[in-house]
Every structure is written in structure tokens, then in C-alpha cells.
């Protein structure tokens, strides 16, 4: 099925600002609560949200084999489970409906009142019910930086790092959509020079600039996914802030890896941008430094040129952009991550989330965490208001943005924005 929705010359009859992340060539998918307190699956063009449940009920998807309630749900899981052929057909049809030359909905005032919403009339929700969440560690620059800090330059990368996409299973219950604040976590830390741990608030709360991909139901238990087929089971991508408490992590991570330092919150952008929409922005990934085993070898362009940035906004001040990076720097690609994840027969389900791991680039201003940007706090960042940051302060808001741009077409993800609140206080919450 052709990707007719990607036609760069297509214009929409809906207004789209020149620098919008959401032209008619994007057509992301999300879940929102409407002005009538109805939850629905939708998409977005420009600053207009589109109720796909209503659009379906009005007959605009006739000819596409969809169940009556496919868009009348509180998550995208069932739609994603229908597979790539259905995603593509629906996305192509949406592009046709909102094409400037198509009058079927354009001139139907009654239908438009039912289907279209201003952004201030909706409340975005978590787009999928995340059954399982895996976080990888796939940026060579990030792994090298962190390894250098804690083990020295000669032992920066662990022996396995160039041979497998290292990862761990995270906690799906604390994955939240953009706009939901998080509290500073508490836990055990080991003070410098002490041999006894203490309990209290983390002093080193950090962001991690990541992207994450959402899978469809892919395999039965015991069945690996060949790397050549992996893209068939990836629905799309979101921006992802995988919050981290560095001091808690340092004390707890040996021997089994991250635990309380990582599972207090992970924030994701609400619109899932499909791989189909990202097709024009494919690029070559980094060349392997060490030989890779056959099940991890692939041909073609499997990475994407996605420009990323992170800003920190104090409570009563302007934001400061602290990092600019790019998804294309990832050493291990999504297809390698999914092939490795399932090579032992691990089943993957619709709505599962796979974090890329922190995305750091080759320059100091492209690092994907405060741990690296301030080099463990030894190089504080000066903010627009004159204050300094080594890590994230209470009431700071961390904002991540991402977009692709080529031949006059811009496809973006919007943003994931999360405020860090002080430690949870039951008395203040009442």
C-alpha cells in the first residue's frame, strides 16, 4: 500500500502554521478527553484535534475493515494490534479527508462541529496502556561519558556493550503523559566518605533525553523476531524523559541495575508519530566498531534524523535550552533492539514501550543528561535568570522537543513537559 499521506505537496483545508510539528503529512495518533468528557482516539493537524471515533461513526472510514468501536476506547492498543496495513490505510484516508481539494467534510458544518476540537477543548491522555516497558542503553557517547566518569576512560565501555543492545525491564505503572508533575523521590544513598547509607530525598534528580517506540503484538512465546521483519511491529515513536535519581542509582545499581532511581516516573509525549510519517527522514546509523552477530546485522537505512532539544524552565523565569541532540546518534537501532529483545523468545505485545536510552551526541552541548552536561556537577549551567543548575531543582520544568525537517516538510512530536515538585507531603496534598 503506497504512503499517499506523505505527499509533500499535499495541503490541508485546516489551518497549519508554517513551523507546525503537525502538518497533514504527519497525522500522529493519540487519546484525548473532549469538551463533553468523552474519551476518544484522535489525531491532529496544525492546532486542530480530530475525533476519529466520531469520524468513523459518521462513515468516513467506509471500505476499511475496522470494528465499530476501534476508536471509541481509552487507549490505542487495539488499533495498534490491527497491524501496519490498517494503520497505513487509516492514515492515508485521514490525509484524503483533510486534503484541501476534498470537500466531503470541509463543506459539512454539522459534521465539523462534531469531529473538530481546539486544543484548549481537549485533555491529552496516555496514548497506550503500557503492559511492559524496556529501557535500553544504546548511545555510545552516553555510555562512554558515564563510564569515563565512574571507571575511567580506559574502561568506559563494559565488555558486552559493543556486542549487544544493553537494556533492563522498567516499571510501566509510573509512565505518565506530558503535563503531569512528578515529586522528588526519596531513597537510600551513600554519602561520600561514609560506610553507612542514609535515607532522604534525592539530591541529584536528572532528566534523560530519550525517544521510545511502541510495538504491536509481534510474536508468540519462544518465537524470535528476525531483524528484517522488526519494523513491521513498530507502530511509532514518542519523546521520552526517563527521570533518574543519580545518587540513589549509584548506591543501588550493583548487582542488578536500576531500581528505585528509575521507577518513580518516566514522562512521554502524548502524540505517537508513526514510522510511516518518518519514512522520508531515514538515515544511516553509526558504523559498527566491533563485528556484530548475524541476528543483529541489517541492511539499509534504519535510523532517523530527528532533531532534539531539552529546556529547563524555573518556576518564574524563562526557559533555558541546555541540550541539542539528534536521534541519529544512536549506536544500536530500533530494529536491533527489538530483534535482540526477542531472540530468546520473549513475547512482545501491543502497547509495549521500548526506551532508546539517553541520547547523547559527540559535542558537550549535545549530551542528553545533566550528569553529562555538568560533568557530575563540576560544570554548572547558567540559566537565563542567572541562577545555576547542576541537576534539576524543585519546581523546575523540563521540556523536551523533537522534529524532522527535509525538503520543506517538518514532522514533529510536540513536546513532553514535566515539572519536578518537592518531596511528597501528605499534609500539603490534602
C-alpha angles and dihedrals in degrees: 000000000000121000094239091158089068095063102135092208095057116114128194129226086223115087113260122182116230094248097038118139089216114060119155088269091066109053099171123187129237145144125249144172112237130220087264092055091252117141115220144160113252150160135221138229116183107320094332122102116210123210105222092186091060092041090054094047089052091057102252093130095052111146094032112101101240130147115246093248100039093115097031094083139100094240140034093233098107093043090050090049089060089074141232097301090061094043090053095046092050094046092049091049092051089052089052094048094052097039111124091238095054113089099178095100097010092071097036105094095179094053093045090056089056099042107036129072136178113237091247088059095061138059116214118228135195100288097217138028098242109218096174133012127198125185120203131201099217110141110099091200092053094045090048093049094049093043091050092052095051105027106019131255094283092059100030097125119049115236093256098047099090091046106048137026097250114218147150137211112256135193117275097191093074097050107116137180125251114285098036110115123225131213125236104262127235128214147122121311133174112230117222111271094013130111095199124072123230132208124231147094118327110256094194107056110166140180123231117210105222143147123216133203127217119220135209124221100293117166148000121252109284093023117113120210110234113232090238090062099039096100090059088068099047112093099185150298139274136187110258133197106194099194117216137193102210099192093049090046094051091058099040108036098084120114105000104028134235119004126142091008090066109027100066092085145343119183125209133189112250100231118073111211111209125233086238090062090049094050095104091055100059116137139172116273125224115294115254113261094199127032112272125217115256096256089061097046119103141170130227135022109322101160130077133224099233116161112217136190138180126207131186118210119192115215097263104019143073120277122260120212105226102173141027116187141148136235090225090074091073110119094201114049129216093256091054091047093052094043091050093044091057102033089099091051098264108161119232121207139200110281097021113146126220117192117210095218122241112327112221127170132210097268130067093245091055098058115125103220140042088240087068100030092056094028095235091326097303093113108043118201117237112225128215090259092053096254121123133234130202092163134347118307126212112277093019115133118217114208124191124189134180140181144158124223131188137145093358095308120114120193116185145173101221108226145296110223124183132171120214110223126195121270112302111272114192092202093055093046093060 
